[in-house]
Amino acid sequence: MLNVGDVAIKNNKFYQVIDFSTDYDMFTGEPYRLAELKDNDGNIVYVAENVVLDQYDVSPRHSNDMSPVAIFMDDTEEFVEIEISRLDAQDEINQILSLAGNLSFVETRMSH
């Protein structure tokens, strides 16, 4: 079973579970959980929970202490990893960039 905050990975892309809704099978009328997933670019996709569990690598946030982080490079080309609240926290990334002028943004990802 998926939970809000879990991360699903497919084809080297990270998706964070942000919500669920109920949808109904068009042939049988049976209800199923539809997961709302947000990728690093802020795009939203809707995928049936059983498809996510079968076809994605799922990292439950609470079980392995993975957290979303923003990766930056400083002026010496060293990487700096800073924890953020969620993968699409552009406001937090902009705040970090405004405070540390020697950093350039690289990517967001899940990290230990």
C-alpha positions as CSV (number, residue, x, y, z in Angstrom):
1,M,0.0,0.0,0.0
2,L,1.3,3.5,-0.9
3,N,1.2,6.4,1.4
4,V,1.4,10.2,0.8
5,G,5.1,11.1,0.8
6,D,6.4,7.9,-0.6
7,V,8.6,8.1,-3.6
8,A,8.2,6.0,-6.7
9,I,11.0,5.7,-9.2
10,K,10.7,4.6,-12.8
11,N,13.1,5.1,-15.7
12,N,15.4,7.1,-13.5
13,K,12.6,9.6,-12.7
14,F,11.4,10.3,-9.2
15,Y,7.8,10.8,-8.4
16,Q,6.5,11.8,-5.0
17,V,3.0,10.5,-4.0
18,I,1.0,13.7,-3.1
19,D,-2.6,12.5,-3.0
20,F,-5.1,9.7,-3.7
21,S,-8.5,9.6,-5.3
22,T,-10.9,6.8,-6.1
23,D,-11.5,5.8,-9.7
24,Y,-13.6,3.0,-11.2
25,D,-12.6,0.3,-13.6
26,M,-14.4,1.0,-16.9
27,F,-15.2,-2.7,-17.5
28,T,-16.1,-4.0,-14.1
29,G,-17.1,-0.8,-12.2
30,E,-14.8,-1.9,-9.3
31,P,-13.3,1.0,-7.4
32,Y,-9.5,1.4,-7.1
33,R,-7.1,3.9,-5.7
34,L,-5.6,6.4,-8.1
35,A,-2.2,7.8,-7.0
36,E,-1.4,11.4,-7.8
37,L,2.3,11.6,-8.5
38,K,4.4,14.7,-8.9
39,D,7.8,14.5,-10.7
40,N,10.9,16.7,-10.2
41,D,9.7,19.1,-12.8
42,G,6.4,19.6,-11.1
43,N,4.4,17.6,-13.6
44,I,1.4,15.6,-12.2
45,V,0.6,12.1,-13.4
46,Y,-2.2,9.8,-12.2
47,V,-1.4,6.1,-11.9
48,A,-3.4,3.3,-10.4
49,E,-1.9,2.3,-7.1
50,N,-1.4,-1.4,-8.1
51,V,0.5,-0.3,-11.3
52,V,2.8,1.9,-9.2
53,L,3.4,-1.0,-6.8
54,D,4.1,-3.4,-9.7
55,Q,6.1,-1.3,-12.1
56,Y,7.9,1.3,-10.0
57,D,10.6,1.1,-7.3
58,V,8.8,2.5,-4.2
59,S,10.8,4.1,-1.4
60,P,8.6,4.6,1.6
61,R,9.8,7.8,3.1
62,H,9.2,6.8,6.7
63,S,10.9,3.4,6.5
64,N,14.3,4.3,5.0
65,D,14.7,7.9,6.2
66,M,15.1,9.2,2.6
67,S,14.4,12.9,2.3
68,P,14.1,15.2,-0.6
69,V,17.3,17.2,-1.2
70,A,18.5,19.9,-3.5
71,I,21.9,19.4,-5.1
72,F,24.0,22.5,-5.8
73,M,27.5,23.0,-7.1
74,D,29.7,25.7,-5.5
75,D,32.4,27.8,-7.2
76,T,35.0,25.1,-6.6
77,E,32.9,22.5,-8.4
78,E,32.1,20.6,-5.2
79,F,28.6,19.3,-4.7
80,V,26.5,20.6,-1.8
81,E,23.4,18.7,-0.7
82,I,20.7,20.6,1.3
83,E,17.5,19.0,2.6
84,I,14.3,20.5,1.4
85,S,10.6,19.9,2.3
86,R,9.6,18.3,-1.0
87,L,11.0,17.6,-4.4
88,D,9.3,20.5,-6.1
89,A,10.2,23.1,-3.4
90,Q,11.3,25.8,-5.9
91,D,10.7,28.6,-3.3
92,E,13.2,26.9,-0.9
93,I,15.7,26.4,-3.7
94,N,15.4,30.1,-4.7
95,Q,15.9,31.1,-1.1
96,I,19.1,29.0,-0.8
97,L,20.4,30.5,-4.1
98,S,19.7,34.1,-2.8
99,L,21.5,33.4,0.4
100,A,24.5,31.7,-1.1
101,G,25.6,33.5,-4.3
102,N,28.4,30.9,-5.0
103,L,26.0,28.0,-5.5
104,S,24.3,26.9,-8.8
105,F,21.4,24.6,-8.7
106,V,21.9,21.1,-10.2
107,E,18.9,18.9,-9.4
108,T,16.5,17.6,-6.7
109,R,16.4,14.0,-5.7
110,M,15.8,11.7,-2.7
111,S,18.8,11.0,-0.5
112,H,19.6,9.4,2.9
